[in-house]
Amino acid sequence: MRQTTQKAEAGRGEITLVVAQSPRYYPHVARHLKSLKKVFARVRLLYWEKDGNEPLYAFPGVEAERVVLPFGNGGTPFFLKLMAAFFSRLRRMRPENIEAIDPYALVPARFASLFNRVDGAFGAGGAQGKGTRARIAYFSMEYFSELPSLRAKPFKRRIWRALESWGVSGASAAATVCDGIAEHLRADFRMPVITVRNVPERSSGPSGAASGTADHAAETGALHARCGLKPDVPVLIYQGMLQEGRGLETAVQALAAVPGIHLAIAGGGPLREPLRALAAASGCPDRVHFLGEVDFRDLLALTRGAFAGLAPFQALSASYLHSLPGKLFEYLQAGIPVITTDLPEIRKVVDGYGVGICLAPYRPDTLAEALRRLREEPGLRDGFLRNLPKAQAELCWEAEEARYLSLYR
């Protein structure tokens, strides 16, 4: 399926952004598209979606095309089908330049570049000659070959690392989301890898109101209405995938020790039903609210009503050890303090700006104590809120965009 919208007036050349995600739920796609339009005259998007009944994703000035493929049980067969479908589309689209996000997009992009010869690929110093291969920029959102899902599968991990390295060998530039992962990828790929943090655009709406004030009560409407709660009820929010290593089981167990605090979970994944059962077993089924997948354009309004944001990555692998999740920055731009695990990249942000609590160790009792402190300790939450404006000004896409666009110089 394909949709063409108004062509951008500025820029030169063409680029196709390829991503194995639905852009409705991953706001970095929209940020990349918006920035690419400042450089390229024609911007296209090729993405994956599991539900063909969803309307085609629309972004002003961008031509969108998608591969519809139900996820089913996932696994190797699904990803082979997805990469084959991406390859087929890219052969037909014949892009001059490609930005591939993560290996599921990189591998088919590299294959397509070997088969397609194009005119005018945009490299450093301007357009290249006729009959050149498409220029590929690789953007890695995580340390893929060291994901927890691969840690007990050494053969599969070696295959993915080889495929990713082969794909990158055809790329002219590469980036990832934090310094820790960039250091590992530079060693793995033997090429420069820059850091471009996965930060949102700076919020222009209200934020940072103290809990219990009239301003805060006004801002909690969307979240509390969605959960069926009164405006003065403190709600801890988590946004993201419901899967191993995200610390969600610990969060549900902690609620038993902090009556009155609710947990709102915005996202989908395999742990939804196990978490629901755990909430019932922990005696707090009415205080855990599953919001499902939420369009990122609606997520900011929900997040603003929260008491705090939860970003509890666990160091199950090198990828998670060095993680710097986008949700952390989404919480800060929404104007709420954060509770996180004490991991190196996360600590640099949270402690560096003084905007929340890093827990070590991360257990139900330590999380419960942090929630109690945040609710009851005089001045603690207000102190975090006072520090938010500086974090919001510096940890935003407006401050990060130039580094991202350096991939295309």
MOWO-V306330 format. One record per residue. N is the residue number from 0. SS is DSSP state (H for helix, E for strand, C for the rest). PHI is phi in whole degrees, -180 to 180 (999 if undefined). Layout:
BEGIN
n->N ss->SS phi->PHI
n->N ss->SS phi->PHI
END
This chain:
BEGIN
n->0 ss->C phi->999
n->1 ss->E phi->-146
n->2 ss->E phi->-136
n->3 ss->C phi->-116
n->4 ss->C phi->-118
n->5 ss->C phi->-58
n->6 ss->C phi->-74
n->7 ss->C phi->-65
n->8 ss->C phi->-85
n->9 ss->C phi->-96
n->10 ss->C phi->93
n->11 ss->C phi->-146
n->12 ss->C phi->77
n->13 ss->E phi->-131
n->14 ss->E phi->-140
n->15 ss->E phi->-118
n->16 ss->E phi->-92
n->17 ss->E phi->-116
n->18 ss->E phi->-145
n->19 ss->C phi->-91
n->20 ss->C phi->-147
n->21 ss->C phi->-84
n->22 ss->C phi->-65
n->23 ss->C phi->-65
n->24 ss->C phi->-113
n->25 ss->C phi->-128
n->26 ss->C phi->-66
n->27 ss->H phi->-63
n->28 ss->H phi->-64
n->29 ss->H phi->-63
n->30 ss->H phi->-64
n->31 ss->H phi->-64
n->32 ss->H phi->-61
n->33 ss->H phi->-61
n->34 ss->H phi->-73
n->35 ss->H phi->-61
n->36 ss->C phi->-65
n->37 ss->C phi->-79
n->38 ss->C phi->-111
n->39 ss->C phi->-111
n->40 ss->C phi->-73
n->41 ss->E phi->-129
n->42 ss->E phi->-122
n->43 ss->E phi->-123
n->44 ss->E phi->-128
n->45 ss->E phi->-121
n->46 ss->E phi->-139
n->47 ss->E phi->-101
n->48 ss->E phi->-144
n->49 ss->C phi->-85
n->50 ss->C phi->-117
n->51 ss->C phi->-72
n->52 ss->C phi->-81
n->53 ss->C phi->-69
n->54 ss->C phi->-66
n->55 ss->C phi->-61
n->56 ss->C phi->-63
n->57 ss->C phi->-117
n->58 ss->C phi->-137
n->59 ss->C phi->-55
n->60 ss->C phi->78
n->61 ss->E phi->-121
n->62 ss->E phi->-90
n->63 ss->E phi->-109
n->64 ss->E phi->-142
n->65 ss->E phi->-136
n->66 ss->E phi->-107
n->67 ss->E phi->-97
n->68 ss->C phi->-151
n->69 ss->C phi->-58
n->70 ss->C phi->-69
n->71 ss->C phi->59
n->72 ss->C phi->-91
n->73 ss->C phi->66
n->74 ss->H phi->80
n->75 ss->H phi->-58
n->76 ss->H phi->-57
n->77 ss->H phi->-62
n->78 ss->H phi->-70
n->79 ss->H phi->-66
n->80 ss->H phi->-63
n->81 ss->H phi->-64
n->82 ss->H phi->-66
n->83 ss->H phi->-64
n->84 ss->H phi->-67
n->85 ss->H phi->-61
n->86 ss->H phi->-60
n->87 ss->H phi->-61
n->88 ss->H phi->-65
n->89 ss->H phi->-68
n->90 ss->H phi->-60
n->91 ss->H phi->-75
n->92 ss->H phi->-73
n->93 ss->C phi->50
n->94 ss->C phi->-68
n->95 ss->C phi->-77
n->96 ss->E phi->-136
n->97 ss->E phi->-132
n->98 ss->E phi->-107
n->99 ss->E phi->-107
n->100 ss->E phi->-99
n->101 ss->C phi->73
n->102 ss->H phi->-61
n->103 ss->H phi->-62
n->104 ss->H phi->-95
n->105 ss->H phi->-65
n->106 ss->H phi->-61
n->107 ss->H phi->-65
n->108 ss->H phi->-64
n->109 ss->H phi->-66
n->110 ss->H phi->-59
n->111 ss->H phi->-62
n->112 ss->H phi->-66
n->113 ss->H phi->-73
n->114 ss->H phi->-92
n->115 ss->C phi->-97
n->116 ss->C phi->-110
n->117 ss->E phi->-128
n->118 ss->C phi->-108
n->119 ss->C phi->84
n->120 ss->C phi->-60
n->121 ss->E phi->-94
n->122 ss->E phi->-114
n->123 ss->C phi->-60
n->124 ss->C phi->91
n->125 ss->E phi->121
n->126 ss->E phi->-70
n->127 ss->C phi->-85
n->128 ss->C phi->-77
n->129 ss->C phi->-72
n->130 ss->C phi->74
n->131 ss->E phi->-88
n->132 ss->C phi->-80
n->133 ss->C phi->-60
n->134 ss->E phi->-82
n->135 ss->E phi->-114
n->136 ss->E phi->-112
n->137 ss->E phi->-106
n->138 ss->E phi->-122
n->139 ss->E phi->-100
n->140 ss->C phi->-83
n->141 ss->C phi->-163
n->142 ss->C phi->-84
n->143 ss->H phi->-60
n->144 ss->H phi->-70
n->145 ss->H phi->-115
n->146 ss->C phi->-67
n->147 ss->H phi->-57
n->148 ss->H phi->-65
n->149 ss->H phi->-107
n->150 ss->C phi->-66
n->151 ss->C phi->-99
n->152 ss->C phi->-129
n->153 ss->H phi->-61
n->154 ss->H phi->-67
n->155 ss->H phi->-65
n->156 ss->H phi->-64
n->157 ss->H phi->-64
n->158 ss->H phi->-63
n->159 ss->H phi->-65
n->160 ss->H phi->-64
n->161 ss->H phi->-66
n->162 ss->H phi->-64
n->163 ss->H phi->-64
n->164 ss->H phi->-64
n->165 ss->H phi->-65
n->166 ss->H phi->-62
n->167 ss->H phi->-68
n->168 ss->H phi->-62
n->169 ss->C phi->-100
n->170 ss->C phi->-96
n->171 ss->C phi->-98
n->172 ss->E phi->-157
n->173 ss->E phi->-148
n->174 ss->E phi->-147
n->175 ss->E phi->-147
n->176 ss->C phi->-93
n->177 ss->C phi->-157
n->178 ss->H phi->-66
n->179 ss->H phi->-62
n->180 ss->H phi->-70
n->181 ss->H phi->-59
n->182 ss->H phi->-62
n->183 ss->H phi->-66
n->184 ss->H phi->-69
n->185 ss->H phi->-61
n->186 ss->H phi->-69
n->187 ss->H phi->-69
n->188 ss->H phi->-92
n->189 ss->C phi->57
n->190 ss->C phi->-155
n->191 ss->C phi->-64
n->192 ss->C phi->-135
n->193 ss->E phi->-94
n->194 ss->E phi->-99
n->195 ss->C phi->-130
n->196 ss->C phi->-69
n->197 ss->C phi->-84
n->198 ss->C phi->-109
n->199 ss->C phi->-80
n->200 ss->C phi->-65
n->201 ss->C phi->-67
n->202 ss->C phi->-70
n->203 ss->C phi->-102
n->204 ss->C phi->-92
n->205 ss->C phi->-69
n->206 ss->C phi->-160
n->207 ss->C phi->80
n->208 ss->C phi->-70
n->209 ss->C phi->-72
n->210 ss->C phi->-59
n->211 ss->C phi->97
n->212 ss->C phi->-82
n->213 ss->H phi->-64
n->214 ss->H phi->-64
n->215 ss->H phi->-65
n->216 ss->H phi->-61
n->217 ss->H phi->-67
n->218 ss->H phi->-81
n->219 ss->C phi->-83
n->220 ss->H phi->-53
n->221 ss->H phi->-65
n->222 ss->H phi->-66
n->223 ss->H phi->-69
n->224 ss->H phi->-65
n->225 ss->H phi->-64
n->226 ss->H phi->-92
n->227 ss->C phi->70
n->228 ss->C phi->-119
n->229 ss->C phi->-73
n->230 ss->C phi->-62
n->231 ss->C phi->-92
n->232 ss->C phi->-80
n->233 ss->C phi->-73
n->234 ss->E phi->-124
n->235 ss->E phi->-87
n->236 ss->E phi->-114
n->237 ss->E phi->-125
n->238 ss->E phi->-124
n->239 ss->C phi->139
n->240 ss->C phi->-70
n->241 ss->C phi->-100
n->242 ss->C phi->-150
n->243 ss->C phi->-56
n->244 ss->C phi->88
n->245 ss->C phi->-97
n->246 ss->C phi->72
n->247 ss->H phi->-76
n->248 ss->H phi->-61
n->249 ss->H phi->-62
n->250 ss->H phi->-64
n->251 ss->H phi->-65
n->252 ss->H phi->-65
n->253 ss->H phi->-66
n->254 ss->H phi->-60
n->255 ss->C phi->-60
n->256 ss->C phi->-95
n->257 ss->C phi->-131
n->258 ss->C phi->-56
n->259 ss->C phi->98
n->260 ss->C phi->-96
n->261 ss->E phi->-110
n->262 ss->E phi->-122
n->263 ss->E phi->-108
n->264 ss->E phi->-114
n->265 ss->E phi->-105
n->266 ss->C phi->157
n->267 ss->C phi->-130
n->268 ss->C phi->154
n->269 ss->C phi->-69
n->270 ss->C phi->-91
n->271 ss->H phi->-58
n->272 ss->H phi->-70
n->273 ss->H phi->-59
n->274 ss->H phi->-69
n->275 ss->H phi->-63
n->276 ss->H phi->-67
n->277 ss->H phi->-66
n->278 ss->H phi->-61
n->279 ss->H phi->-66
n->280 ss->H phi->-68
n->281 ss->C phi->-87
n->282 ss->C phi->82
n->283 ss->C phi->-136
n->284 ss->H phi->-63
n->285 ss->H phi->-84
n->286 ss->H phi->-112
n->287 ss->E phi->-116
n->288 ss->E phi->-115
n->289 ss->E phi->-95
n->290 ss->E phi->-89
n->291 ss->E phi->74
n->292 ss->C phi->-71
n->293 ss->C phi->-118
n->294 ss->C phi->-54
n->295 ss->H phi->-61
n->296 ss->H phi->-71
n->297 ss->H phi->-101
n->298 ss->H phi->-74
n->299 ss->H phi->-61
n->300 ss->H phi->-63
n->301 ss->H phi->-67
n->302 ss->H phi->-66
n->303 ss->H phi->-59
n->304 ss->C phi->-85
n->305 ss->C phi->-82
n->306 ss->C phi->-73
n->307 ss->E phi->-164
n->308 ss->E phi->-109
n->309 ss->E phi->-110
n->310 ss->E phi->-137
n->311 ss->C phi->-98
n->312 ss->C phi->-65
n->313 ss->C phi->-112
n->314 ss->C phi->-79
n->315 ss->C phi->-78
n->316 ss->C phi->-159
n->317 ss->H phi->-62
n->318 ss->H phi->-62
n->319 ss->H phi->-74
n->320 ss->H phi->-58
n->321 ss->C phi->-102
n->322 ss->C phi->-69
n->323 ss->C phi->-137
n->324 ss->C phi->-67
n->325 ss->H phi->-61
n->326 ss->H phi->-60
n->327 ss->H phi->-58
n->328 ss->H phi->-75
n->329 ss->H phi->-62
n->330 ss->H phi->-62
n->331 ss->H phi->-64
n->332 ss->H phi->-68
n->333 ss->H phi->-78
n->334 ss->C phi->88
n->335 ss->C phi->-125
n->336 ss->C phi->-72
n->337 ss->E phi->-124
n->338 ss->E phi->-122
n->339 ss->E phi->-138
n->340 ss->E phi->-83
n->341 ss->C phi->-88
n->342 ss->C phi->-110
n->343 ss->H phi->-55
n->344 ss->H phi->-70
n->345 ss->H phi->-68
n->346 ss->H phi->-60
n->347 ss->H phi->-57
n->348 ss->H phi->-80
n->349 ss->H phi->-67
n->350 ss->H phi->-75
n->351 ss->H phi->-61
n->352 ss->H phi->-101
n->353 ss->C phi->65
n->354 ss->C phi->-122
n->355 ss->E phi->172
n->356 ss->E phi->-120
n->357 ss->E phi->-101
n->358 ss->E phi->-102
n->359 ss->C phi->-146
n->360 ss->C phi->-80
n->361 ss->C phi->-98
n->362 ss->C phi->-138
n->363 ss->H phi->-55
n->364 ss->H phi->-71
n->365 ss->H phi->-71
n->366 ss->H phi->-68
n->367 ss->H phi->-61
n->368 ss->H phi->-65
n->369 ss->H phi->-64
n->370 ss->H phi->-65
n->371 ss->H phi->-62
n->372 ss->H phi->-60
n->373 ss->H phi->-64
n->374 ss->H phi->-85
n->375 ss->H phi->-114
n->376 ss->C phi->-77
n->377 ss->C phi->-58
n->378 ss->C phi->82
n->379 ss->H phi->-65
n->380 ss->H phi->-66
n->381 ss->H phi->-63
n->382 ss->H phi->-64
n->383 ss->H phi->-62
n->384 ss->H phi->-65
n->385 ss->H phi->-67
n->386 ss->H phi->-85
n->387 ss->H phi->-65
n->388 ss->H phi->-56
n->389 ss->H phi->-65
n->390 ss->H phi->-62
n->391 ss->H phi->-64
n->392 ss->H phi->-71
n->393 ss->H phi->-99
n->394 ss->C phi->-103
n->395 ss->C phi->-142
n->396 ss->H phi->-65
n->397 ss->H phi->-59
n->398 ss->H phi->-85
n->399 ss->H phi->-102
n->400 ss->H phi->-61
n->401 ss->H phi->-61
n->402 ss->H phi->-65
n->403 ss->H phi->-62
n->404 ss->H phi->-71
n->405 ss->H phi->-64
n->406 ss->H phi->-62
n->407 ss->H phi->-114
n->408 ss->C phi->-83
END
